[in-house]
Amino acid sequence: VSHMAGKDRIIFATKEDHETPSSAELVADDPDDPYEEQGLILPNGDINWNCPCLGGMASGPCGEQFKSAFSCFHYSTEEIKGSDCVDQFRAMQECMQKYPDLYPQEDETEEKEKSSKDLEAASMEAAAAKEEKGSS
């Protein structure tokens, strides 16, 4: 029995999937995936929910809320794009807060600290790499 029923593919994500840092590569390596070559927006203007750029957001427990918020934003014709989608985004946020393991909520102070720590780590790595080159 083919697991491709129509155009919708159901992917069950286990907890392990969410813990691997990049599942995007796994998606890209799937030769059967007709969406692989497409970006976020398909040629017909539809949203490509299989785009690795979404990082699995569309298939998680809050996938439906994410899709409705994202499509609302994508198709929004308001002057401030997405301003008519506040309810959908709120529903998505509320859903995500129920699954803190899948959707880590970081408040802004943590985020700032984290990005500066990442920068420090990256620059230290770069410096270490330079030294190694010099000593060979």
MODELLER restraints for C-alpha pairs under 7 A, 6 or more apart:
rsr = mdl.restraints
at = mdl.atoms
rsr.add(forms.Gaussian(group=physical.xy_distance, feature=features.Distance(at['CA:17:A'], at['CA:23:A']), mean=6.98, stdev=0.5))
rsr.add(forms.Gaussian(group=physical.xy_distance, feature=features.Distance(at['CA:18:A'], at['CA:102:A']), mean=6.65, stdev=0.5))
rsr.add(forms.Gaussian(group=physical.xy_distance, feature=features.Distance(at['CA:24:A'], at['CA:52:A']), mean=4.82, stdev=0.5))
rsr.add(forms.Gaussian(group=physical.xy_distance, feature=features.Distance(at['CA:24:A'], at['CA:55:A']), mean=6.59, stdev=0.5))
rsr.add(forms.Gaussian(group=physical.xy_distance, feature=features.Distance(at['CA:27:A'], at['CA:52:A']), mean=6.57, stdev=0.5))
rsr.add(forms.Gaussian(group=physical.xy_distance, feature=features.Distance(at['CA:28:A'], at['CA:36:A']), mean=5.77, stdev=0.5))
rsr.add(forms.Gaussian(group=physical.xy_distance, feature=features.Distance(at['CA:35:A'], at['CA:50:A']), mean=6.43, stdev=0.5))
rsr.add(forms.Gaussian(group=physical.xy_distance, feature=features.Distance(at['CA:39:A'], at['CA:51:A']), mean=6.15, stdev=0.5))
rsr.add(forms.Gaussian(group=physical.xy_distance, feature=features.Distance(at['CA:40:A'], at['CA:47:A']), mean=6.02, stdev=0.5))
rsr.add(forms.Gaussian(group=physical.xy_distance, feature=features.Distance(at['CA:40:A'], at['CA:48:A']), mean=5.08, stdev=0.5))
rsr.add(forms.Gaussian(group=physical.xy_distance, feature=features.Distance(at['CA:40:A'], at['CA:51:A']), mean=5.48, stdev=0.5))
rsr.add(forms.Gaussian(group=physical.xy_distance, feature=features.Distance(at['CA:41:A'], at['CA:47:A']), mean=4.74, stdev=0.5))
rsr.add(forms.Gaussian(group=physical.xy_distance, feature=features.Distance(at['CA:41:A'], at['CA:48:A']), mean=5.47, stdev=0.5))
rsr.add(forms.Gaussian(group=physical.xy_distance, feature=features.Distance(at['CA:42:A'], at['CA:48:A']), mean=5.77, stdev=0.5))
rsr.add(forms.Gaussian(group=physical.xy_distance, feature=features.Distance(at['CA:49:A'], at['CA:58:A']), mean=6.14, stdev=0.5))
rsr.add(forms.Gaussian(group=physical.xy_distance, feature=features.Distance(at['CA:57:A'], at['CA:63:A']), mean=5.98, stdev=0.5))
rsr.add(forms.Gaussian(group=physical.xy_distance, feature=features.Distance(at['CA:57:A'], at['CA:66:A']), mean=6.87, stdev=0.5))
rsr.add(forms.Gaussian(group=physical.xy_distance, feature=features.Distance(at['CA:58:A'], at['CA:64:A']), mean=6.98, stdev=0.5))
rsr.add(forms.Gaussian(group=physical.xy_distance, feature=features.Distance(at['CA:58:A'], at['CA:66:A']), mean=6.15, stdev=0.5))
rsr.add(forms.Gaussian(group=physical.xy_distance, feature=features.Distance(at['CA:58:A'], at['CA:67:A']), mean=6.13, stdev=0.5))
rsr.add(forms.Gaussian(group=physical.xy_distance, feature=features.Distance(at['CA:62:A'], at['CA:92:A']), mean=6.62, stdev=0.5))
rsr.add(forms.Gaussian(group=physical.xy_distance, feature=features.Distance(at['CA:62:A'], at['CA:95:A']), mean=5.93, stdev=0.5))
rsr.add(forms.Gaussian(group=physical.xy_distance, feature=features.Distance(at['CA:62:A'], at['CA:96:A']), mean=6.45, stdev=0.5))
rsr.add(forms.Gaussian(group=physical.xy_distance, feature=features.Distance(at['CA:65:A'], at['CA:88:A']), mean=6.68, stdev=0.5))
rsr.add(forms.Gaussian(group=physical.xy_distance, feature=features.Distance(at['CA:65:A'], at['CA:91:A']), mean=6.42, stdev=0.5))
rsr.add(forms.Gaussian(group=physical.xy_distance, feature=features.Distance(at['CA:65:A'], at['CA:92:A']), mean=4.90, stdev=0.5))
rsr.add(forms.Gaussian(group=physical.xy_distance, feature=features.Distance(at['CA:66:A'], at['CA:92:A']), mean=5.65, stdev=0.5))
rsr.add(forms.Gaussian(group=physical.xy_distance, feature=features.Distance(at['CA:68:A'], at['CA:88:A']), mean=6.40, stdev=0.5))
rsr.add(forms.Gaussian(group=physical.xy_distance, feature=features.Distance(at['CA:69:A'], at['CA:85:A']), mean=6.32, stdev=0.5))
rsr.add(forms.Gaussian(group=physical.xy_distance, feature=features.Distance(at['CA:69:A'], at['CA:88:A']), mean=4.69, stdev=0.5))
rsr.add(forms.Gaussian(group=physical.xy_distance, feature=features.Distance(at['CA:69:A'], at['CA:89:A']), mean=5.23, stdev=0.5))
rsr.add(forms.Gaussian(group=physical.xy_distance, feature=features.Distance(at['CA:72:A'], at['CA:82:A']), mean=6.79, stdev=0.5))
rsr.add(forms.Gaussian(group=physical.xy_distance, feature=features.Distance(at['CA:72:A'], at['CA:85:A']), mean=5.89, stdev=0.5))
rsr.add(forms.Gaussian(group=physical.xy_distance, feature=features.Distance(at['CA:73:A'], at['CA:81:A']), mean=6.52, stdev=0.5))
rsr.add(forms.Gaussian(group=physical.xy_distance, feature=features.Distance(at['CA:73:A'], at['CA:82:A']), mean=4.38, stdev=0.5))
rsr.add(forms.Gaussian(group=physical.xy_distance, feature=features.Distance(at['CA:73:A'], at['CA:85:A']), mean=6.35, stdev=0.5))
rsr.add(forms.Gaussian(group=physical.xy_distance, feature=features.Distance(at['CA:76:A'], at['CA:82:A']), mean=5.52, stdev=0.5))
rsr.add(forms.Gaussian(group=physical.xy_distance, feature=features.Distance(at['CA:78:A'], at['CA:84:A']), mean=6.89, stdev=0.5))
rsr.add(forms.Gaussian(group=physical.xy_distance, feature=features.Distance(at['CA:96:A'], at['CA:103:A']), mean=5.80, stdev=0.5))
